Amino acid sequence: MSESDFIPTAPALETRLREALAPTWLEVIDESAAHAGHAGANGLGYGTHFRVRIGGPAFAGRSRVAQHRLVYDALQNFTDAGLHALAIEIKP
C-alpha cells in the first residue's frame, strides 16, 4: 500500500478499523471543520480531527488504555498521513 492509500477520511478510517478489529458497533465522525484554526488543522476543514465510537469482542477484558491502543495502532498509517486528533469512545 502507498501513502496515498491512507488519506484520513471517515470512510477510510472505518474500513481500516473494520479490517483490523472486526467491531460489532462502529461510527467514525470527521470533526475537523470544528477545529479550523487549531493546532493540527490543515485548513481544508477535513481529515485531521476524528471521533471514533467503537465496540466489539476485541475490546473485552482490556483496560481502557489497552482498548485505545488497539484503535491507535490500527490507525497509525493515517496518523502518519496527517490525522492529528482522535477522540475514542469504547462501547462495552
Backbone torsions as a table, in degrees:
resi	resn	phi	psi	omega
1	MET	NA	144.3	178.6
2	SER	-97.5	169.0	180.0
3	GLU	-59.7	-33.0	-179.9
4	SER	-66.4	-16.3	176.4
5	ASP	-75.2	-8.3	-175.7
6	PHE	-117.8	33.0	174.9
7	ILE	-67.9	124.9	-175.7
8	PRO	-70.2	104.1	171.8
9	THR	-132.1	156.7	179.9
10	ALA	-57.9	-46.5	179.0
11	PRO	-62.3	-38.1	-180.0
12	ALA	-67.2	-42.0	177.7
13	LEU	-64.0	-42.4	179.3
14	GLU	-60.8	-45.0	179.2
15	THR	-59.6	-46.6	-178.9
16	ARG	-63.5	-42.7	179.5
17	LEU	-65.5	-38.4	177.6
18	ARG	-64.6	-42.0	179.1
19	GLU	-64.9	-43.7	-172.8
20	ALA	-81.5	-35.4	-170.2
21	LEU	-121.7	-6.4	179.7
22	ALA	44.1	55.8	-177.9
23	PRO	-69.6	153.5	174.3
24	THR	-91.9	-15.3	179.3
25	TRP	-142.9	128.1	-178.8
26	LEU	-153.7	133.7	173.5
27	GLU	-141.3	128.5	177.9
28	VAL	-121.4	124.3	-176.4
29	ILE	-122.4	127.2	176.0
30	ASP	-85.3	111.7	-179.2
31	GLU	-105.2	17.8	-174.4
32	SER	-59.2	-39.6	-177.1
33	ALA	-59.8	-32.3	179.7
34	ALA	-74.2	-9.2	-177.6
35	HIS	-113.3	16.5	179.7
36	ALA	-56.3	132.2	-179.9
37	GLY	87.9	-9.7	178.3
38	HIS	-84.9	166.4	176.6
39	ALA	-57.3	135.5	177.6
40	GLY	87.0	-12.2	178.3
41	ALA	-71.6	142.6	-175.2
42	ASN	-97.6	1.0	-180.0
43	GLY	82.6	-4.5	-179.7
44	LEU	-93.6	-20.5	-179.1
45	GLY	86.9	8.7	177.3
46	TYR	-154.0	159.2	169.7
47	GLY	87.4	6.4	-177.8
48	THR	-121.8	-32.6	-175.0
49	HIS	-125.1	121.6	-177.3
50	PHE	-131.1	154.2	170.4
51	ARG	-116.2	129.4	178.1
52	VAL	-117.6	122.2	172.7
53	ARG	-111.3	120.0	-169.8
54	ILE	-146.9	151.0	175.1
55	GLY	-159.5	156.6	179.1
56	GLY	159.1	176.6	-176.9
57	PRO	-57.8	-29.7	-178.4
58	ALA	-61.2	-21.1	-175.8
59	PHE	-96.8	-13.1	-175.5
60	ALA	-61.9	134.3	174.8
61	GLY	74.7	5.4	-179.6
62	ARG	-102.3	152.0	175.1
63	SER	-67.3	163.7	178.6
64	ARG	-59.2	-41.3	179.0
65	VAL	-62.7	-44.2	179.2
66	ALA	-65.1	-37.3	177.3
67	GLN	-62.8	-46.2	179.8
68	HIS	-65.8	-36.7	178.9
69	ARG	-61.2	-37.2	176.5
70	LEU	-56.9	-44.7	-178.7
71	VAL	-68.5	-48.3	179.3
72	TYR	-58.7	-43.9	-180.0
73	ASP	-63.2	-41.2	-180.0
74	ALA	-64.2	-29.8	-175.2
75	LEU	-104.3	12.4	-175.3
76	GLN	-54.5	-41.6	-179.2
77	ASN	-63.8	-31.4	177.3
78	PHE	-72.9	-36.5	175.9
79	THR	-61.3	-43.7	177.9
80	ASP	-62.3	-26.1	-176.8
81	ALA	-96.6	5.9	174.3
82	GLY	126.2	-8.6	175.0
83	LEU	-62.4	123.4	-172.8
84	HIS	-103.7	-40.9	-175.2
85	ALA	-136.9	140.9	-176.9
86	LEU	-137.3	116.3	173.1
87	ALA	-96.2	125.0	-174.9
88	ILE	-116.5	128.0	174.5
89	GLU	-121.1	120.6	-179.8
90	ILE	-99.7	126.9	176.7
91	LYS	-99.1	123.4	-179.1
92	PRO	-62.5	NA	NA
